[in-house]
């Protein structure tokens, strides 16, 4: 038997560096090497783009997502390479940010 994909997720221009699946909400959240993070349905429909916080404040260099985790309550936590944590709602709204000097894995 050959495995076939359930859905093809499109929208990234660069390689995927991190992804999370929230089966309870039927969402797939992914981040690429040169950003941004995208939210897809399990069927493959592109629902939202999560804009980098620095892009909301002005034209700065793109943040690179390193880790993503989604919660059942509809929150998405993204850790970027520069030590920035961001919490987004599944509607794409930035809810909180925090910087750390620690190396997170």
C-alpha positions, 0 to 999 in steps of 0.5 A: 500500500502507498500512503497518500497525503490527506491534504496539500498545504500551500502558501510558504515560499521557503522551507518549513522549519516548524509545524504543529497540529491541533486536532481538537480545532482541526488546524495545522500551523506552520512556520517557514525559514523566512516567515511568516507562520500560516494557519491551515485547516486539516483539509488544506485551506489557508485560513490565516497568516500570522504576521511577525510582531516587528512587521506590525511595528515597522519594516525590520528584518524577518523573524524566523520561527523555530518552534510552534505549539497550539493549544486546545483553547485556540492559542498558538505559541511561537518561539523565534530564533532571536529569543522572542516568544509570541502568543497569537489567537487562532484568529491571527491576533497577537496577544502577548510577546516576551523576550528571553536570552535562554536557548530553547529547544 
